[in-house]
Amino acid sequence: MIENLNPFAIAQAQLDEAAAVLQLDPDMHAFLREPMREFHFTIPVRMDDGRTRVFKAFRVQYNDARGPGKGGVRFHPDETIDTVRALAAWMTWKTAVADIPLGGAKGGVICNPRELSRGELERLSRGYMRNVWRFVGLDQDSPAPDVNTNAQIMAWMLDEYETLTGQHEPGVITGKPLELGGSAGRPPATAMGGIFAIRETGRVLGIDLQGATCAIQGYGNVGSFAHKLAVEILDLKVVAVSDEFGGIYHANGLDYPTIAAHVRETGRVPDAPDADAISNNDLLTLDVDVLIPAAIENQLTGQNADEVRARIIAELANGPTTPEADDVFDEKGIYVIPDFLCNAGGVTVSYFEMVQNAYQFYWDETLVSDRLDKKMTTAFHAVHDMAQRKQVSNRVAAYLVAIDRVATAVRLRGWV
Ligand code: GLU
């Protein structure tokens, strides 16, 4: 049978599995299976050559029972409404498992940002906000960076929003530059949260992680900070990293400053000095202690799961593992730190950013990382303990924790 790789079908299948364990009320189950609201729109962008190109875009507000919607905006050529739906669902479970008072949302634009000039990218970003400004806001839904979007894009979107509303409202968007109300410690936050989760995994499994080997797929904001912090915080030996163009390997470990300088210069990972070439699939199946998928969805599938040899998989990407791969990892006894737990550090510090914006009073990086550590450690143990108690996988356990919190809010509001 050919595996269904539709991300929303996967997100629903994961929910269904957890709902069965939880014996969730069927009406609640039906409600949680679907997004509450979604917006589809087109963004006409004046290109540098004078022509107008029309881009398709989405914003999905999956569930806001626990608080306003929250989630990034992706710019990707393969974006689909179902991908955005899945990502918005995962944001709902993510904010619940991290126990921050926000709901789940996500946005996407079908585009290839590598083909756009800086001016075109700015007009596209402003055009996105022009379409969504009426239904985003501090108390409605707050966008943030994700795949192929960054602090500069958040700054353009913020400026567009404030121009339209005529008011300063920095908390409407997070992942902003520091100078516009961004939080100290937001850029490394997703990776740092995952590193804290890996540290806790070492503790519960009784594994000494010092000098343990690690491979990282993806070298954007999350993957590159994961490389830096895996070495700095945990003293892991990062033997392989990759991006969409290919990967590099060295058995003695890859030096972060060298690789980061190469990526800054060339815009890609391959051909960095002092390393051999490796393909993305060979990276995923390396015999390492810790594997960190930090790219996009559907990387560990029924096709390659059998060959995966890692002891721990720390999912910094959203949706990197399909249900078929999950079954294989369960059988093999691989310890999976599921995505919406492992990568919750980003949205957690986004929440801290909103809090600081509300009070116009800013924290230093140490305070941010200490508070992040506390949140991640608590979330990790809630999931780990649930998995032990119910004898289910960590992914199902994470759903059990999250669904319980979201369903309670839905019930208290009288929606179901
Ligand atoms: N895009 C990030 C995620 O998938 C962060 C979202 C946010 O900060 O709102 O978790």
Boltz pocket constraint, residues with backbone or C-beta under 6 A from the ligand:
constraints:
  - pocket:
      binder: B
      contacts: [[A, 70], [A, 71], [A, 72], [A, 73], [A, 94], [A, 142], [A, 143], [A, 144], [A, 145], [A, 146], [A, 147], [A, 174], [A, 318], [A, 343], [A, 344], [A, 346], [A, 347], [A, 348], [A, 350]]
      max_distance: 6.0
